[in-house]
Amino acid sequence: MIVTSNKGKFLEYYQLFRENGFELKHYNLKYPEEQLGSIDEVARRSLYYLTGIIKEEFFIDDSGLFIDSLNGFPGVYSSYVQSTIGNKGILKLMRNETNRNALFKTSIAYYDGDIHIFNGETRGLISTEERGKNGFGYDPIFIPYGEEMTYAEMETIEKNRISHRYKAAMELMNYLKKKKI
């Protein structure tokens, strides 16, 4: 089961899990996300909080966009920055930047009586404008290396083959497969 109030995130995970033979349930719940030093720490702390509420196995994710020329900003503050200044604000901050390199990271925290962390990263570039209508969050401004389209210009199935979230989810699913053996 995934715990998230982000419908876009759930839909991406749902498709990934279904393609790999897993059924995924959704628990739509907002929970506190403390702003700590890393996305691993944020995910771990949020999961720990939820273990007092949810009694079955579940996972959450924390993701962040780390822009090189902005010293890793917005990083662990990605959700807050998205809800305040959004993509337009990020593009404004970068309007004179030539270094547009960025890293998208996901940290999945999974609870099965113990806490397990699974990570995924995708490097790319920040576009000079918002492009595309798919996805959510920073998808309209993030172009993975080797691609010409932003995440938001890709269909979910295309994004799911290269994204940071895909890489972390594959680690989790490999763990779940080994657990069943």
Secondary structure as GFF3:
##gff-version 3
##sequence-region A 1 181
A	DSSP	beta_strand	2	3	.	.	.	ID=ss1
A	DSSP	alpha_helix	7	19	.	.	.	ID=ss2
A	DSSP	beta_strand	26	27	.	.	.	ID=ss3
A	DSSP	alpha_helix	39	50	.	.	.	ID=ss4
A	DSSP	beta_strand	58	67	.	.	.	ID=ss5
A	DSSP	three_ten_helix	68	70	.	.	.	ID=ss6
A	DSSP	three_ten_helix	75	77	.	.	.	ID=ss7
A	DSSP	alpha_helix	78	84	.	.	.	ID=ss8
A	DSSP	alpha_helix	86	93	.	.	.	ID=ss9
A	DSSP	beta_strand	101	111	.	.	.	ID=ss10
A	DSSP	beta_strand	115	126	.	.	.	ID=ss11
A	DSSP	three_ten_helix	139	141	.	.	.	ID=ss12
A	DSSP	beta_strand	142	144	.	.	.	ID=ss13
A	DSSP	three_ten_helix	151	153	.	.	.	ID=ss14
A	DSSP	alpha_helix	156	159	.	.	.	ID=ss15
A	DSSP	alpha_helix	164	180	.	.	.	ID=ss16
###
